[in-house]
Amino acid sequence: MHALTPVIVLFILFFLNIPIGFALMGSALFYFIFLNNTMAMNMVIQQFVTSVESFPYLAVPFFIMVGSVMNYSGISEQLMNMAEVLAGHMKGGLAQVNCLLSAMMGGISGSANADAAMESKILVPEMIKKGFSPEFSAAVTAASSAVSPVIPPGTNLILYALIANVPVGDMFLAGYTPGILMTGAMMLAVYFISSKRGYAPSRSKMASPREIGNQAIKSIWALAIPFGIILGMRIGMFTPTEAGGVAVFFCFIVGFFVYRKLKLKHIPIILKETVQSTGSVMIIIASAKVFGYYMTLERIPQMITQGLMNFTDNKFVLLMVINLLLLFVGMFIEGGAALVILAPLLVPAVRALGVDPLHFGVIFIVNIMIGGLTPPFGSMMFTVCSIVNVKLEDFIKEIWPFIVSLLVVLLLVTYSESLALFIPNLFR
């Protein structure tokens, strides 16, 4: 029983509202100090330090910085104009734009909370002016932001690829299909809700091909970033880490010389935002590595794999069980933390039953993003409600149609590997 005591300590600390990184660290230290004091403490500290001394992890701060730069460089504005031209004529108008913008933003920022915060500040006030209720506006914004980490170059895609030992480029390609499906499902939900409530389009008619073409030319620099990243990695021009550096440089050039919205005064703000976001992510990664070290010593991954194998030898049943587990865990633990804790435990089990780890990565990441929308601890839920000033109970009433639509997509990508991996398979 003592082998599971640190897990119990972890959940106690988490429910005491201790940040997940420190909760992981505290529960791991509890194990090494009180339950297994045969190991020198300097070895434990060494695990904590060396866990982040990895060149591929440099991709994380680079892509975080990309998301920050785009907010000051005019890239976000051009993407919003493009989304409005494409979707503004549909029922639900700005709500449809909200969904499409998140998909476009995901290709650059890759952060659900950053996307949710940006759209809450910029797009939600306009939605409310157009007659949308604040609760519905908040729900659309939070739900659509779940797409951002699924479409490349989301940091969760990078972390999973490193944990599961799959090529980052392949993981990026695998993110496009579920991201497109999630966007389409939410736009369909917006259509039905808007038809019922009479939410009007933001444009009187569909944009002409010429208007779409003119806006596409203005937005081409923003739209080119994700495709340039993927293409560069596929042809071997640069590694994922180098791709992050190239993307940052490209965004600075576009912001300074093309859109001319980026100023020197923005650079300290961008650096501060990057350091803060990177610090929180890397503390979670380092703490999770030490926590994983304890689990390795106690053979917990092997126990879980064996337990799942004894429960069923049918991979479809196993995936359903894992989906239910992840949906439950996602209600309590932030997506990135759930990824670094659970992926090392579950990947060996699914591999043993012949599930492609690339396919499982798609399932895992879509699942934990749904968790970010659900009470009691969904991170995007809290981000949007705090900015829009909406009560949680009102938000929860509006979010359920979107959660249901995302669950349908989750089932599709879980039980259709050919659909989930359609794009990566084209390049194999």
C-alpha positions, 0 to 999 in steps of 0.5 A: 500500500505504501507504494501508492501513498505518494499518489494519495498525497498528490491528490490531497495537495491538489484538492488543497489548491496547491499548484500541480507542479508543486503538488507533484514535487511535494508528493515525490519528495514525500516518497524519497524522504519518508518511504524510500530513504535509501537513495541520496537526496542529491540523486533526487535533485539531480533527477529534477534538474537533468529532466529538463536538460534536453535540446528538444524541450527548447521547442517549448519556449520558442513556440510559447514566444510565437503565440505571444509575438503574434498578439502584438504583431498584427497577426491575430488581427489579420487572422480574425479578419480572414475568419470573419470574411469566411464565416461571418455570413453564417447563422451565428455570425461572430460565434462562427468566426470565434470557432474558425479563428481558434482553428487558425490561431491554433496553427500559430499559438498552440495554447488553449488558455492564451487563445481563450484569453485573447478572444475573451478580450477582443471578440466577446465584447463584440459578440455581446454588442451584436446580441449574443448572451455573455454566457453563450459567448463565454461558452463558445470562446472556451469550447473553440479554444480547445482546438488550439493545442490540437492543431500544430504547433501546440506544445502538447503535441511536442510533449507527447511526441517526446514522451512517446518517442514518436517524430514531432513532425508526424505528431504535428501532421496527426493534429490536423484531422481532429482539429478540423473535425473539432472546428466543424462540430462546434460550428455545427453546434453554433448553427443549431443554437443560433437558429433556435435563438435567432442569433444573426450573421455579422455579414449580410451576405457571403463574401465574394471570391474577390473579397476573400482573395484580397483578405487571403493576400493580407493574411498570407504571412500569418497563414504561412507560419504553420505550413512553413514549420511542417514543410521545413521539418518534413524535408529535413531543413530544421528540427522541431526546436530549430523550427520554433526559433525560425517561427519566432524570427519570422513572426518578428519580421512580419510584425516589424516590417509587414504589418508594422504593429510590433514595436520595441516597447512590446519586446520586454512584455513578450519576454516576460510572458514567455518566461512566465509561461515557460516556467510554469510548464517546465516546473510541471515537466521537471516535477512530473519526471521526479514523480515518474522516477518514483513510479518507475522504482515501484514498478507502477507503470508495469502494474498498470499495464498488466492490470489493463491487459488482465482486464481486457485484451481487446484494444477497442475496449481498452481505448474506451476504458482509457477515454473514460479515465482521461475524461474523469482525470481531466475534470481535476487535473490541467491538461499538460500535467495530465499528459506528463503524468499519465502518458508514460503510464498508458503508452506502454499498455496501448502499444502492447495491444497494437495501438499506434502511439501516434493514434493514441496521441491524438486520442489523448490530446483531444480528450484532455482538451475536453477536460479543460472545459468541464467542472470543477477545475477546467482551466479554459472555463476559469480563464473565460469566466474570469475575463467575461465575468460570467458565473460558473453555473451559467457557463456550465448550462451553455457549454454542454452542447459543445462538450457533446459535439467534442465527445462525438469527435473523440469517438470518431478519432478513437475508433477510426485510426484511418481517419485520425491518421489520414494526413500522416499516412499520406506522407508515410 
